[in-house]
Amino acid sequence: MTHPPHLIAKSLAGLRHGFFGREGGVSSGLYSTLNAGTGSQDDPAAVAENRHRIASAFGADELIGVHQVHSPDAVFVTAPWAGPRPHADALVTTTPGLVISVLTADCAPVLFADREAGVIGAAHAGWKGALGGVLEATAALMRAHGARAIKAAIGPTIAQASYEVGPEFEANFLAADENHARFFAPGPSGKAHFDLTAFCAAKLAALGVEAEALGVDTYADPALWHSARRAGHAGYADYGRNCAAIAL
């Protein structure tokens, strides 16, 4: 089997990881071709095959994920879930061979690792989760399991140039901290544009986590990345999901 193409981060060199977009799968139509989204309206058999192909890139049979709900919650995992996936937005493990993963379609996928300590994490950081503390929760859970020198990579995410927001959106951030104003800039229409990648990077820096941002805009490249916002602007009822995964 040919493994789906994916991006890797220099900051996570030596660890099996990848940011997978929409190439190398079997889905069709608006989901073409690699859609890892179990919550999408795509053919479940196609999604299962796509996820199997991603897992196979790690020499594994399955991806371990959570039921993402834009929360600040991180969970520790030692084996595939015996029942329903927990509602959370980040995973941490110390178990070799487990491929932990998160799904995104404009939100920030963040992969974490302390290679020497043998601890890894994966977080889905949409604006709600990032503002609410999902990155802090992931780092704290990793440190609770022995991590000390954590490195991270922020994968393909909607860029500031593509992320126009309304005044109520900006108000949420300013209510939390007036210094968050630096992550907003006026756009061509006069409305503010938000820099989610820079916001996540600043959060990680404050946590003492050395982070790399890949700087890839999911909205701007329809051939390579799924984008919820782009799908919405096109009038589509649904969209595919990108996948970020990492394993010890």
N, C-alpha and C positions, 0 to 999 in steps of 0.2 A: 504494500500500500504506500502511495506517495503521501507524505504528511502535508497538511495545509501550510502554506507560507505564513510566517509570523515575524514579528519584530522582537529583538532582545535588547536588554539594557547593559551597558558597560558596568554599571554599578552592581549588577548581580552576576558578573562573570564567574563561571565555575559552578553555577547552580542551574539546574534545568528549569527553564521558565519561558514564557512567550506571551505576546500580545497578538491574538488572532483576530482578523477582520472578516471580510466576506468572501475570500477566495478559498477554493479547495474543497467545497462541499457538494451536496446533492440537492439542495433546495432550489426552488424555481420561483419565478415572478419577483415580487418585491422583496422576497427573502433570499434571493440568489446571492451566492450559492452556499456559503457556510453561515448558517444561522444556528447559534447555540442556545437560543432562547426557549426554555421549557415553558415559559409563560406566554409565548407568542401563539398566534392562530395558525401557524405553519403545520404541515403534516407531521404528526408526532414521530412517525417512522423516519422521516427525513432528519428531524432534529436529533433523534437518537443516533443515527448514523453519523451526523456531523460531530456530535459530542464524542462518539467513539473514535473518530479520526483524530480529534484533538488529543484525547487521552493516549492514543497509540503513539503520538509524537513523544510521549514520555515513557513509553514502554509499559503503559498501564491499560487496564480494561475500562475504567470509568473516571469521571470527574466528580469531585466532591464539592457541592455547592450548598447554598442556603436559600431560603425563600426570602428574597430581598424586599424590604419594605421602607427604604429610605430612613432607616433608624440609625442611632449611634451605637448599636449593639454588636459586640464581637463574641464569637463562641470558640471554644477549644474542641478540637476533633482528634480522635485517636484511631477511628475506623469508619468505614462507610456507615451512614445512618441506618439504623435498624428499622426505623419508622419514618414518618413524615419529616421533611427537612425543617429545622428550626427557623423561626422568623428572626432574621438578623441581617447584617450587611458586611460582616467581616468574619474571617476564619483564621485560626492559628493552629499550627501543629508542630510536634516534634517527632512524628512518626515517619520514618523513611518509606518512600514508595507511594504515599498518599498524594494525589494531585488535587490540591485545593484551588478553587476557581471562583471568579465573580463575573457577572455579566454587565455590560454597559452598552449604551447607545447614545452617547454624548457626555454622560457622567464620567468622572475620573476613575479609572481602574488603577489601584496602587498595590504593588507587590513589595513585600518586606522580607528581609532576611538578616539573620546573624549566623553566618555560615559556621563560624568556629563553635558557637554554642549549639548549633543544630536546631534552630528555631526559625520558622518561616510564617508569613502571614499574607493575606490577600484581602483588600477592602474595596468596596463599592462606595465611592464618595461622590454622590450627587450633592447639590447645594445644601439640601436639608441635612444630610448625614454629615457633611463636612462642617457645617455650622454647628451641628448638634454634638459633635465630638467623636465620630467614628474612627478617625485617625488616632486620636488620643487613646481610645479604648483598645485599638489594635496594638499599639505600642505598649500599653500597660499590661495587656494580657501576655504579650511576648516576654516582657521583662519578668512577669510573675513565673514564667517557665524557663528562666535562665538567660534570656537575651541581655546583652550589655551594649555591644557596638552594632546598632541596627542601621542597615542601609535600605534605601527604598528607590523605587522607580515609578514615576507617574506616566502611565501609558497614554495612548491616543484619547483625546478629550476635546470637546467643543472649545474652540479658541475664542478669545475675547472679541475678535473682529466679527465672529458669527453669533455672538451671544447677547442679543439685545434684550433688555429687561425693563419692566415697568417700575414706577416709583415705589409701589408696595413691596416689591422684591428687595430693592435697595434698602428700604426702611427696616426690613428684618435684620440686616447686617449691621446697620448703624445703631439699632437699638441694643445690639449685643456689645458693640465696641465702635466708637466713633472713628477709630483708626482704620476700620475696614473700608473707609471711603477711598483709600488708595487703590483698591481693587476694582474701582469703577471709573469709566472714562466716557465722555460724550461720544455718541456715534453720529453718522451722517444725518440721521433723521432728528437728532436732538435728544433722543432717548439714550439712557445709559447702557453701556456694554460692560459685562462682568467678566473678570479673568479668574475662572475656576482653577486653572492650573497654578497660577501664582498664589492664590489663596491656600491651596493645598500645600504648596511648597513652603509657604510661610508657617503654616501649622506644623509641618514636619521639622522645620528648622528650630522652632520654639521647643520642640520635644527632644532636641538633640539627635535627630535622625538625619543622616547624610542622604540627600535625595537628588535624583536625576530626573529631569523632565524630558520626555522624548520629543515634545513639541509638534505633535501631529494633530491636525484639526479634523475631527471626524465629520463635521458638517461639510467641509470644503472638498472632500474627495469621495464622491458617490461610488466610484469603481472599487474602492478598497475598504470602506468602512460604513457600517450601519449608523444611521443617525435618526433619532426620534424626532428632532426638530425639523430636519429636512423632509422626513416623511410627512409630518404634519403640514408643512408649508405646501407640499405637493398634493395634499388632500387625501392621503392614504389613511386607512383606518388602523393600520398596524405597521410594525417595522421589525427588522431582524435585530439580533443582539450579537455584539462582539464578545469575545471571551479572553480574559487574562488568567493565566494559570501558572502555578509554581509547585515544585516538588523537591524534597531532599533526596 
